[in-house]
Amino acid sequence: MRYIGCKAKLANFLRDSFLTVRPRGKVVADLFAGTAAASVLFKKMGYTLITNDIMEYSYAKQVSAVKICSQPEFSGVARDKVGGKRENSSSFFPHTTPLEKVVSYLNSLPPQSGFMTRNYSPVGRRQFFTPENAGRIDSIREKLNQWRTGKSLTEDEFYLLLAALLDAADSVANTAGTYGAFLKTWSGNSTKRLRLKSPEIVESANKLHKCFCQDTLTLLSDPTLGKFDILYLDPPYNERDYSRNYHVLEVIARGWFEQEPVIYGKSGLIKNMPVSPFCKNQTCCRALKEVIHKAVKNCGPKHIFLSYNSESTIPDSSVREIFCEYGKTRSFRRFERPYKRYRSDSDSQERNYSGDRVTEYLYYVEVR
């Protein structure tokens, strides 16, 4: 998925930095998980994960990549006579995995005109998807809802398939990377047929991972959350709020079956979406301090990491001050790695990038 701040290309940097510090503990809390790229890295490193993000599309990615640790059986779908007569799961999936079989079936569904077609294709005067691909999103999302409400899918299986749909939709979206606007002419990828791919299952014997979809401060106030050893933070780092830049994916994740969302404007924004305090100059420092304060007070982490970069809203001096307020000053470190800037569009009269390189920072402190 094309995503602002995604850590997939910085995995080696994160892993090397962690190995340099070698923080003691087994449980990592990734409380702004996004696409769960960092969480996947920590999972592969052997940590137990607590992941969270306020966006529903992120939750689908978290469950798909973190919570699921073995190949799903889809036994309920097999009993639901998908692709033929009722069968048990072993005979229904004779030459392929259950996931591959179900993905193949979903890809075979014909397009149908529904909410996405009416609102995010030229049918609704928005050009995020071709009518054909919007229709495929409609038909697949409708089927997932039918299976879920009919108890043919477990919750984990539902979110795994939803994550596959989100990735497929993003791969054919007619955007420059975010959904703040659609392109005026069709890009090459947008005219390709939407097709789901089987998500990678990061197999693990550790099945203790927990995933949440909440406001971070609310989650940290929940006494049932429990303790964790390492706090990893990757909050929004500038004014580009995720709820406005990825609202189309959020619509797909939430669905429109019980009540259609109220959308407005040229890009079809969702009304009453949360705006992160990390995206505002006036509130970002306070937000970071509040998150760290609640985490230390309620969950007892011994180590804190923060992913940020050289163009972030919170000044370097403020990060240092907040970290050293809660941590041992001599343990404070800032790792850095230059990398190619994320660009969702090209230079224009409205936007002029200062360069193609930016420096990623990973701050660390050991809690007192």
Secondary structure as GFF3:
##gff-version 3
##sequence-region A 1 368
A	DSSP	three_ten_helix	8	10	.	.	.	ID=ss1
A	DSSP	alpha_helix	11	21	.	.	.	ID=ss2
A	DSSP	beta_strand	27	30	.	.	.	ID=ss3
A	DSSP	alpha_helix	37	44	.	.	.	ID=ss4
A	DSSP	beta_strand	48	52	.	.	.	ID=ss5
A	DSSP	alpha_helix	56	62	.	.	.	ID=ss6
A	DSSP	pi_helix	63	67	.	.	.	ID=ss7
A	DSSP	alpha_helix	75	79	.	.	.	ID=ss8
A	DSSP	alpha_helix	89	92	.	.	.	ID=ss9
A	DSSP	alpha_helix	98	107	.	.	.	ID=ss10
A	DSSP	alpha_helix	115	120	.	.	.	ID=ss11
A	DSSP	three_ten_helix	122	124	.	.	.	ID=ss12
A	DSSP	alpha_helix	131	149	.	.	.	ID=ss13
A	DSSP	alpha_helix	155	171	.	.	.	ID=ss14
A	DSSP	three_ten_helix	189	191	.	.	.	ID=ss15
A	DSSP	beta_strand	210	212	.	.	.	ID=ss16
A	DSSP	alpha_helix	216	220	.	.	.	ID=ss17
A	DSSP	beta_strand	230	233	.	.	.	ID=ss18
A	DSSP	alpha_helix	242	245	.	.	.	ID=ss19
A	DSSP	alpha_helix	247	254	.	.	.	ID=ss20
A	DSSP	beta_strand	263	264	.	.	.	ID=ss21
A	DSSP	beta_strand	269	270	.	.	.	ID=ss22
A	DSSP	three_ten_helix	277	279	.	.	.	ID=ss23
A	DSSP	alpha_helix	284	299	.	.	.	ID=ss24
A	DSSP	beta_strand	303	309	.	.	.	ID=ss25
A	DSSP	alpha_helix	316	326	.	.	.	ID=ss26
A	DSSP	three_ten_helix	329	331	.	.	.	ID=ss27
A	DSSP	beta_strand	333	340	.	.	.	ID=ss28
A	DSSP	beta_strand	357	366	.	.	.	ID=ss29
###
